[in-house]
Amino acid sequence: MTKPFSLQPLLHLARQKNDAAIKNLGKLNQQQQAALTKLTTLQQFKMDYQAKFQEAARIGMASADLRNFQDFIYRLDQAIKQQEGVLELTTHSVKAGQTELTELNRKMLSFDTLEQRHIDAEKIREAKIEQKIQDEHSGRFAALKAEEKINEELEGVKHE
């Protein structure tokens, strides 16, 4: 009968934490991708708006329209800077999530290794027990045969 792996609860917990870290990293990657998409959209919108501004300036525009264009481009620049900050934060979060996952994976693999060593040791222990049982059985069988042979010889001596 094999002994249970004494660190099984810790291995189970390590696997749960590892799975949670994988899910968390997936969410962080999605957030980073969304932040990048939003930044790219803002940058493209600014380029398009600047092109419209240049076209309108080439044709001629009122000073109020010029101020409106400039104000809007300024607001776009602010939104782009803010979104770059969001992207930087999400990138940092992804790196932290990757580091956490690497550490948790290392711990889980350590417990897996210990579990495998336990399994291997139990197999060796069981094989030794089985070998001992077979040796005892063989010894009893040999002793029984030897006893029968002695009894046969004694029977032969009595008849003579």
C-alpha positions in Angstrom: 0.0 0.0 0.0 1.5 3.3 -1.1 1.8 6.2 1.3 0.1 9.4 0.1 2.3 12.3 -1.0 2.5 14.4 2.2 2.9 17.7 0.2 -0.2 17.0 -2.0 -2.1 20.0 -0.5 0.7 22.3 -1.3 1.0 20.9 -4.8 -2.7 21.4 -5.3 -2.5 25.0 -4.0 0.5 25.7 -6.3 -1.4 24.4 -9.3 -4.4 26.6 -8.4 -2.2 29.7 -8.0 -0.5 28.9 -11.3 -3.8 28.6 -13.1 -5.0 31.8 -11.6 -1.8 33.6 -12.6 -2.3 32.3 -16.2 -5.8 33.7 -16.3 -4.6 37.0 -14.8 -1.8 37.3 -17.3 -4.4 36.7 -20.1 -6.5 39.5 -18.8 -3.5 41.8 -18.4 -2.5 41.0 -22.0 -6.0 41.9 -23.2 -5.8 45.2 -21.3 -2.5 46.0 -22.8 -3.7 45.1 -26.3 -6.8 47.3 -25.7 -4.7 50.2 -24.5 -2.4 49.8 -27.6 -5.4 49.7 -29.9 -6.8 52.9 -28.3 -3.5 54.7 -28.5 -3.1 53.7 -32.2 -6.7 54.9 -32.9 -6.0 58.2 -31.2 -2.8 58.7 -33.1 -4.5 57.9 -36.4 -7.4 60.2 -35.6 -4.9 63.0 -34.8 -3.1 62.5 -38.1 -6.4 62.5 -40.0 -7.5 65.6 -38.2 -4.2 67.4 -38.9 -4.6 66.5 -42.5 -8.0 68.1 -42.5 -6.6 71.1 -40.7 -3.9 71.5 -43.3 -6.4 71.2 -46.1 -8.7 73.8 -44.4 -5.7 76.1 -43.7 -4.6 75.9 -47.4 -8.1 76.8 -48.5 -8.4 79.5 -45.9 -10.4 79.6 -42.6 -11.7 81.9 -40.0 -9.5 82.6 -36.9 -12.2 81.0 -34.7 -12.1 77.8 -36.7 -8.3 77.9 -36.5 -8.5 78.1 -32.7 -11.0 75.3 -32.6 -8.7 73.1 -34.7 -5.7 73.9 -32.5 -7.7 73.3 -29.3 -8.9 70.0 -30.6 -5.4 68.9 -31.6 -4.2 70.0 -28.2 -6.9 67.8 -26.5 -5.9 64.9 -28.8 -2.3 65.3 -27.7 -3.4 65.3 -24.1 -5.5 62.2 -24.7 -2.5 60.5 -26.5 -0.2 61.3 -23.6 -2.7 59.9 -21.1 -3.2 56.8 -23.2 0.6 56.4 -23.5 0.7 56.4 -19.7 -2.1 53.8 -19.6 -0.1 51.7 -22.1 3.0 52.0 -19.9 1.1 50.9 -16.8 -0.5 47.9 -18.6 2.9 46.9 -20.0 4.4 47.1 -16.5 1.5 45.0 -15.2 2.0 42.4 -18.0 5.7 42.2 -17.1 4.8 41.8 -13.4 2.3 39.1 -14.3 4.9 37.3 -16.3 7.3 37.4 -13.4 4.7 36.1 -11.0 3.7 33.3 -13.4 7.3 32.3 -13.8 7.8 32.2 -10.1 4.6 30.2 -9.5 5.4 27.8 -12.3 8.9 27.2 -10.8 7.3 26.4 -7.4 4.7 24.1 -9.0 7.4 22.3 -10.9 9.4 21.9 -7.7 6.4 20.3 -6.1 5.9 18.1 -9.2 9.5 17.0 -8.9 9.1 16.1 -5.3 5.8 14.2 -6.0 7.6 12.3 -8.8 10.4 11.4 -6.4 7.8 10.3 -3.8 6.1 8.1 -6.5 9.5 6.6 -7.5 10.5 5.9 -3.9 7.1 4.2 -3.3 7.6 2.0 -6.3 11.0 1.0 -5.1 9.6 0.4 -1.6 6.7 -1.7 -3.0 9.1 -3.7 -5.2 11.3 -4.5 -2.2 8.2 -5.6 -0.2 7.1 -7.8 -3.1 10.6 -9.2 -3.5 10.7 -10.0 0.3 7.4 -11.8 0.0 8.6 -13.8 -2.9 11.8 -14.6 -1.1 9.9 -15.7 2.0 7.6 -17.8 -0.2 10.5 -19.4 -2.0 12.3 -20.0 1.3 9.2 -21.7 2.7 8.8 -23.7 -0.4 12.5 -24.8 -0.3 12.2 -25.6 3.4 9.1 -27.7 2.8 10.8 -29.6 -0.1 13.8 -30.2 2.1 11.6 -31.4 4.9 9.8 -33.7 2.5 13.1 -35.1 1.3 14.3 -35.7 4.8 11.0 -37.4 5.7 11.3 -39.6 2.6 14.9 -40.6 3.6 13.7 -41.3 7.1 10.9 -43.4 5.8 13.4 -45.3 3.6 15.6 -45.9 6.6 12.7 -47.2 8.7 11.8 -49.7 6.1 15.2 -51.1 5.9 
